[in-house]
């Protein structure tokens, strides 16, 4: 297909008017409008820019065919004032817009379904966590051992928290029922000597608990925990709740 000088001028005028209209309507620079058009046409930006500005009088026949094909779908003319008129709509634009709208609706439906699933799962976990049949899954204390959760000599409390230590959430508590279960008097030992020995052993056992707590803290610090920090506290009390 041959393009006369008049054809070339007409195509250049249409492309230039469309670039001006696109820049004005979109509130963008002329260079950005040209880049968008070049992408649609299938040429590089410099080729289109040089043609519109007249730097290249007549591009190759293949390039001109691309320009002419694009012009047939995007016609921009000018009125007597010289201002660009509206661009003729591509009949495919309506179909594209409908498909985009359908995708948006599907995305919204999917997100709504996902949120319902998350909410239902949380409700199920809340119910299961107090059900003895799921005690192993949720590490719930067996009723036979629940006494020690309030009547032990020491506890290691492990919980998650945020930066400000607000809203701490318990993960688990390790009870140590007796730091020293029994300690009989040795032959020739006075009561005061027995008491001193008991305090010494008790302190040693407390240190064992503290060492274990430090190891648990180091474990979570090394391995991490999703979206939270892990705190580990040692509590020594005959009665402890929490």
C-alpha positions in Angstrom: 0.0 0.0 0.0 1.4 3.4 -1.1 0.8 6.5 0.9 0.7 9.9 -0.9 2.0 13.0 0.6 -1.6 14.0 1.5 -2.2 10.7 3.2 0.9 11.2 5.3 -0.1 14.7 6.3 -3.6 13.6 7.2 -2.3 10.7 9.3 0.2 13.0 11.0 -2.5 15.5 11.8 -4.8 12.8 13.3 -2.0 11.4 15.4 -1.0 14.8 16.7 -4.5 15.9 17.4 -5.2 12.7 19.3 -2.0 13.1 21.4 -3.0 16.7 22.3 -6.5 15.6 23.2 -5.2 12.7 25.3 -2.8 14.9 27.2 -5.5 17.5 27.9 -8.1 15.0 29.0 -5.7 13.0 31.1 -3.9 16.0 32.6 -0.6 14.5 31.5 2.4 15.7 29.6 2.5 15.4 25.8 5.4 13.0 26.1 3.4 10.6 28.2 0.4 10.8 25.8 2.7 9.9 22.9 4.3 7.0 24.9 0.8 5.6 25.5 -0.2 5.9 21.9 3.1 4.3 20.7 2.5 1.3 22.9 -1.0 0.9 21.5 0.2 1.3 17.9 3.2 -1.1 18.4 6.0 1.3 17.7 8.6 2.9 19.9 8.0 6.3 21.3 10.7 8.1 19.3 9.4 6.8 16.0 5.9 8.2 16.8 7.3 11.5 18.3 9.6 12.1 15.2 6.7 11.5 12.8 4.3 13.8 14.7 6.9 16.5 14.9 7.8 16.1 11.3 11.4 15.1 12.0 10.9 12.1 9.9 9.0 13.0 6.7 7.8 9.5 5.8 8.5 6.4 7.9 8.7 2.9 6.4 5.6 1.4 4.7 5.2 -1.1 7.6 5.2 1.7 10.2 2.8 3.8 8.1 0.4 0.8 7.9 0.4 0.7 11.7 -0.3 4.4 12.0 -3.1 4.2 9.4 -4.7 1.1 11.1 -4.7 2.8 14.4 -6.1 6.0 12.9 -9.1 4.1 11.5 -10.1 3.3 15.1 -9.1 6.6 16.7 -10.2 9.6 14.7 -9.5 13.1 16.1 -10.5 16.2 14.2 -10.6 19.8 15.0 -13.3 22.4 14.8 -13.0 26.0 13.7 -11.4 27.0 17.0 -8.6 24.5 16.4 -9.4 22.6 19.6 -9.4 18.8 19.4 -12.8 17.1 19.4 -13.7 14.0 21.3 -12.1 10.7 20.2 -14.3 8.2 18.5 -15.0 5.3 20.8 -13.6 1.9 20.0 -16.5 -0.6 20.0 -14.2 -3.0 22.0 -13.9 -0.5 24.8 -17.4 -1.3 26.1 -16.6 -5.0 26.2 -13.3 -4.4 28.0 -15.1 -2.1 30.5 -17.8 -4.8 31.2 -15.1 -7.4 31.7 -13.2 -5.2 34.1 -16.4 -4.5 36.0 -17.1 -8.3 36.2 -13.6 -8.9 37.5 -14.1 -6.3 40.2 -17.3 -7.8 41.3 -15.7 -11.3 41.4 -12.8 -9.9 43.5 -15.2 -8.3 46.0 -17.2 -11.6 46.3 -14.0 -13.6 46.8 -12.8 -11.2 49.5 -16.2 -11.3 51.2 -16.1 -15.1 51.2 -12.5 -15.1 52.5 -13.4 -12.9 55.4 -16.4 -15.1 56.3 -14.2 -18.1 56.2 -11.7 -16.5 58.6 -14.4 -15.4 60.9 -16.0 -18.9 60.9 -12.6 -20.5 61.5 -12.0 -18.3 64.5 -15.4 -19.2 65.9 -14.7 -22.9 65.5 -11.3 -22.6 67.2 -12.9 -20.8 70.1 -15.4 -23.6 70.5 -12.9 -26.4 70.1 -10.3 -24.8 72.4 -12.6 -25.5 75.4 -13.7 -28.9 74.3 -11.8 -31.8 76.0 -12.0 -33.7 72.8 -9.6 -31.2 71.2 -7.4 -30.7 74.3 -4.3 -32.1 72.5 -4.7 -29.8 69.5 -5.0 -26.7 71.6 -2.7 -27.8 74.5 -5.6 -27.3 77.0 -4.7 -28.6 80.4 -6.3 -31.9 81.3 -8.8 -31.6 84.2 -6.6 -33.9 86.3 -3.7 -31.5 86.0 -5.7 -28.2 86.2 -5.0 -28.0 90.0 -1.3 -27.3 89.4 -2.1 -24.3 87.2 -3.0 -22.5 90.4 -1.1 -24.4 93.0 2.5 -24.7 92.0 5.8 -23.3 93.3 6.8 -21.8 90.0 5.5 -21.1 86.5 7.0 -20.4 83.1 4.6 -18.1 81.2 5.0 -17.9 77.5 2.9 -15.3 75.6 2.9 -13.1 72.5 2.8 -9.3 72.5 3.3 -6.3 70.4 6.0 -3.5 70.6 4.3 -1.8 73.6 3.6 -5.1 75.5 -0.1 -4.3 75.2 -2.6 -7.1 74.6 -0.4 -9.9 75.7 -1.9 -13.2 74.6 -1.0 -16.4 76.5 0.4 -19.3 74.5 1.1 -21.7 77.3 2.1 -22.0 80.9 4.5 -24.6 82.4 3.8 -25.3 86.0 6.5 -26.6 88.4 4.4 -28.1 91.2 7.3 -28.4 93.7 10.7 -26.9 93.6 11.7 -29.2 96.4 9.2 -32.0 97.0 10.7 -33.4 100.2 13.9 -32.9 102.1 14.4 -35.0 105.3 16.8 -34.0 108.1 20.2 -35.7 107.8 21.7 -37.2 111.0 23.2 -34.6 113.3 21.6 -31.7 111.3 19.9 -28.9 113.3 16.7 -27.3 112.1 18.5 -24.1 111.2 21.1 -26.1 109.2 18.2 -27.9 107.5 16.5 -24.6 106.7 19.7 -23.1 105.2 20.2 -26.2 103.1 16.5 -26.1 101.9 16.9 -22.4 100.9 20.1 -23.2 99.0 18.5 -26.1 97.1 15.4 -24.1 96.4 17.4 -21.3 94.9 19.3 -23.8 92.8 15.9 -25.2 91.5 14.6 -21.7 90.8 17.7 -21.2 88.7 16.9 -24.3 86.7 13.5 -22.9 86.0 15.0 -19.5 85.0 17.5 -21.3 82.7 14.8 -23.2 81.0 12.8 -20.0 80.5 15.9 -18.3 79.0 16.2 -21.3 76.6 12.6 -21.0 75.5 13.0 -17.2 75.0 16.2 -17.9 73.0 14.4 -20.5 70.9 11.7 -18.1 69.8 14.1 -15.2 69.4 16.1 -17.4 67.0 13.3 -19.0 65.1 10.9 -16.1 65.3 7.1 -16.1 65.6 4.7 -14.7 62.9 3.7 -11.1 63.4 4.4 -11.1 67.1 7.1 -11.0 69.8 7.3 -13.8 72.3 7.7 -13.0 76.0 8.7 -15.5 78.6 8.2 -14.8 82.3 9.0 -16.8 85.5 6.6 -16.6 88.4 7.2 -18.1 91.8 4.0 -18.3 93.8 2.0 -20.9 95.6 -1.2 -19.6 94.0 -1.1 -18.2 90.5 -3.8 -17.3 88.0 -3.2 -16.5 84.4 
